[in-house]
Amino acid sequence: MDKAFLILADGTVFEGQSIGAKGTTIGETVFTTGMTGYLETLTDPSYFGQIVTQTFPLIGNYGTIPADFESKKSWAKGYVVREICDSPSNFRCAGNLDTFLKEQKIIGISGIDTRALTKKLREAGVMNGMIVSGDDADINADEKTLDKIRSYKIVGAVKSVQQNVDFPDKIEHKKNSVVLFDFGAKANIQRELEKRGCTVTVVPSNTSAEKIISLSPDGIMLSNGPGDPAENTEIIAEIKKLCDYKKIPIFGICLGHQMLALARGAKTAKLKYGHRGGNHPVKDCASGRVYITSQNHGYAVESDSLPDFAKMSFVNVNDGTCEGIDYTDINAFSVQFHPEACGGPHDTNFLFDRFFAMLSAGN
């Protein structure tokens, strides 16, 4: 097996074995703590521009299952694992993970101390990295290389993951029709809406508020997606216009949650190392009950920036960051975590029921 190296922006080098495609890639190095759901991670558009480290030591044991993909391809810039399984066992398995990575042109590295890497990212904060693999791979952590790594920045993320979705000329209007505003939506959001009898129409991220309203939706879903939420000024302006239609229910998840908050006058900030994984506890501010959630984000809404008409509904038990907002002046709510998580946990799946009830109330 060919050698591979992960070089971090601070000059730290990890040596391992090449997996997936050969070559060189630079991205924002992050870690996710999920014990399962690696297919969801690899096909989630929210990981655009990032080198993803799996903290669970064995990855790939159930292979690849296309029916479980969250989008049509992988968006990660690179992939880091402790050990990759070459012989998966699952009755739904359609192939092994290494083959999938090669097909998706994802450059990866295995056989490194992912605990040490995770500890470094937790202590120093998220940092850029480079994976080098292939016949000519060597340790080249000179200042020129480090400058190249440090200069990498994720820009234009939402536009980069945009699906080839055209605005519909018209939709067949049925009860509980939902427009899914796509910023890099996971497929399971649509699945959860359709499970509850919703008719879902997906519209691209550059759609104007006027066009969305022209479809006469019963509700609007603001999806997850990648990158810095504050970068999307044009989208935020359109969301602000949507909020003027106060009777239409709006539900925002992850990036959609952040951009809705920005549209209402709040602020966002980048977290030290983000929240990624399936074991993040959040507390319901009204009941005090704690739920375990799936999360994948590097930014958060600043709780002290919320306007008077925005009430924090969920708070992160670990670091106190804002995990949900209820708006008292419009028919809208949002959450930072993923209630649609496929692979789990499903503790907060009831939020889709809440949204559905809001749609039904308006019909």
N, C-alpha and C positions, 0 to 999 in steps of 0.2 A: 504493500500500500504506500502511495506517495506521501511524503511529508507535507505538512501545512503549518503555517504560523499565524497566530493572532497577535497583532501589534497594536497596543493601545496608545492613545494620544500622549500619555505620560511617559512613554518609552518602555513600559512593561511588555515582555514578550512571552507568549505561551506557545509551546511546540506540541504538535499532535499529528494526526493523520488526516489526509484529505478525504472528504466525502462530497458527494454531489459533483457539480461542475468544477473544472479546473480554471485557475486564473487568479485575478486580483479584484477585490471589492472593498469599498470604503462605506461605512455607515455609522449610525448612532448605535452604540453597543448597549443593549438593554437585557434584562433578565425577566423570565416569567416562571412562576412557582407552580404551575399546574402539573398535577400528577398524571393527567390524561388530557385529551383535547389538542394534541399537537397538530392534527389536521386542521382544526379550527384556527389555530394560531398561524399556521403557514399560509392559509388562504384568506385570512382576515385583512382587508385593505388598510386597516388601521396601523398595521406594521410596516407600511411603506417607508422606505429609507432607513430601516433599522436592521442591525445585525442582532438576531434573536438568540439568546442563551436560554436553554432549558435547564432548570436546576434539578429536575428529577433525573436520576442517573442513567436510566435505560429508556431510550426513545425508539419508537418504530415497531414495538412488539405486536401491534395489530395491523401493521402495514398501511396501505392507502385504500381509502373507501370513497370514491368520487361522489357518491350520494350525500356524504357528510360535508362536502366542501362548502365554505361560506361565500366563495366567488369562483370564477372560472379559472383562476390562476393563482400563483403565489406572488406576494408583493414584497417579501423580505429581501433585504440586501445581502444577507448572509445568515448562516445557521451554525450554532455551536452546541454540541452535546458531549456528555461524558462518554457514553457508549451507544452505538447505533445497532439495532437488531437487524441482522441480515436474513433471518428466516422467520418472518412473522407468522402468527397462527391466529386466524379468525375466519369464520365461515363467510364473512362478507369481503374478505381481503381481495384486492384486485392487483396487488403488486407490492414491492418493498419500497421503503422510504428513500433509499439511496438512488434508485432508479427514478423516482419521482423528482428528486432534487436535480438530477441530471437533465431530465426532460424540461424542467422549469428554469434551467440555467442558473440555479442557486448554488453559490460557492459556499462550502461548509468545512467545518473542522471537528474532529472527534478525538477522544483520548486525552483531553486536557482536564485540569483540576477545576471543574466548574464551581466548586465551593469557594476556592480562592478568588476566582474571577468575580463571583457574586459579592463576596465580602468587600472586594476592592470597589465595586460599583456602589455598594451601600455606603461605604465610608467616604469615598471621594466624590460620589455623584456620577450620574450618567456621563459617559465620555465617548468620543468617536474612536473607531478602531478600523483596522485593515486586516482582512484575511488574504493570505498569499498561499497558493497551493499549486501543485503541478511539478513537472520534471525539474524546472529551474528555480523552485522555491528556495529562498534562503532568508536568514535573518538580516534585514536591512533597516535598522531603526536609527538611521542617521538623521541629522536635523532637517535635511531636505524632505525626507519621507514623513517625518513627524509634522512638519509644517503643512504638508499636503493633507495629512489625516486631520489635523486640527481645523483646517479651513473648510472642511465639509459641512454643509448646512442643508437641512431639509427645507425646500421651498416648493411652492406650487403643488403641494401634496394632494389636495382635493381634486384639482384638475387632472393630475397625473393618474389617478385611479378611476376616473370617470368611465362608466360603462357606455357602450354604444347604444344609448337610449334616446330616441327621438320623442319630442313632445307630441302627445296624441292629438289627432284632429278632433276627436270626441271620445267620450267614454260611455259605455253602457251604464246608465245611472241606476243603481240599485240602492236599497237601504244599506247603511253602514259602509258607504264608499269612502276609501281612505287614499289620499295622495301621499305617497312615500317620497319625500324630498331626499334625493340620493347624494350623500357626500362621501360615499364609500361604504354603502350599506352591506351588512352581513345578511346572507340569504335567510337566516333564521328569523329575522324581524318580520319579513313578509310571510314566512310559514306560520308564525304565531298569530298574526292578524287573520290570515285565511282560515286557520283552525277555528276561529271564533265567528266565522261567517262574513268576514269583511271582504269587499271587493277592492283590491289594491291596484292602484295605478302608479307606476314609478316614473318620476320626472327627473331630468338631469339637474345638476347643481347650479347651472346658469339660468334656470327658469325664473321668470319674473313672478312677483306676487300676483300681478294682474292675471297672468296666464293660469296660475294655480286656481285662483278664485273663479276663473271662467269655467272651470270644470265642475263647479258647484259641489265640492266635496263635503261629506259629513264630518270629516276630521282630517288632520294633517299630522303626519309622522315625520319628525326630524331625525335623520339617521346618525349613526356613528360615522367615523372617518378619521383620517390621519392628519398629523401636523399641528401647527400652532393655530388655535382658533382665531386669534386676533388678526391673522394674516388675511382672512376671508372677508374683507370689508364690503364687497359688493353683495355677497350672500347675506351678511348680517343686515344690510340695509333692506333687503327683500323680506327677511324674517320680521324686521320691525314693522313693515307694511302689513304683513299677515296678522300681526298682533292687533291691528286696528279693527279687524273683523272679530270682535270680542266674543261672539257666540260660537264660533267654530272651535271645537276642541283641538288642542295641540299637545302632542306628547314628544318630548325630546330625549334621546339616549346618547350618552357620551359626548361626542363632538357636537351633536345637536343640542344637548343640554348646555354646553358651554357657549355656543353661538346664540342660543335663545337668551341666555343671561347677558351676554354682551349687547344684544339688541335692546334689552330692557335697562341698560345703563350700568350693569355691574362690570367687574374687571376679572381677568384671568391671569394666572402666573404659572411659570414652569416649576414643577416639583423637582426635588433633588435627584431622585431616581425613579419616580413614577410608581404606579400601582399596576402590576401585571400578574395575573394568576387567578386561581379559582377558590381562594380561601380568605378573602378580605371581609372582615366583619364591619357591618354598618348598623347604626342604631336609628330606629324610627323615633324621631323627636317627639311625636305625639304620644305613643304608647310606651316607649322605653324598650321595646322588644328589639333584640339583635338578630340580624339576618346575615348569613354567609353569602357572599356575592362573587361573581366573576368580574374582573376588571382588566382594562387595558388602556391606560392613558398616561401621558407625561405632563399634562397641564390640569389645573383645577380652578374652579371659580373661587375668588377670594370672598370668604363669608362676610367679612366686615365691609364689603363694597355693595352688598345687596340693598336695593331701594326698599322703602317702607312697604310696598305692595308685593314684595317677594319674601316668602317665609321659608327658611331652611327646613326641609322635611326629613332628611337623613344626614347623619354625620358619621365620618369614618372613626371607628373606635380606636384605631392605632395612632393616628396623627391629628385628629380633630378637623380634617378638611371637609369641605362641603360635598355631600354625596347626593343631594336632591333638593329641589325647589318647588314649592307650590306658589302660584301667582293668584292673588286675591282679586285683582281688577280685571283679569281676563280668564277664559276657560282653558287654562294651560298648566301643565306640570312637566317636570323633567327629572331625570336621574343620571348620575355619573357612571354608575355600574351597568352591567348587562343582564337584564331580566330574561332575555331571550337565549342565554347561554346554552349551547348544545354541547353536551359533555358535562354540563352542570356547573355549579349548583342551581337548583330550580326554586330556591326559597322565595324569590321575589317575582316569580312568573305571574302572580296575581295582579301585577301592575297593568298587564295587558287586559285583564278583566275590568279593571278600573277604567281604562281608556274606552273599552267597548261599551261600558255602561254610560259613559258620557256621550258616545255616538248615539246610542239607543234613545237616550233622553231627549235628543234633538230631533228625532224622527217622528 
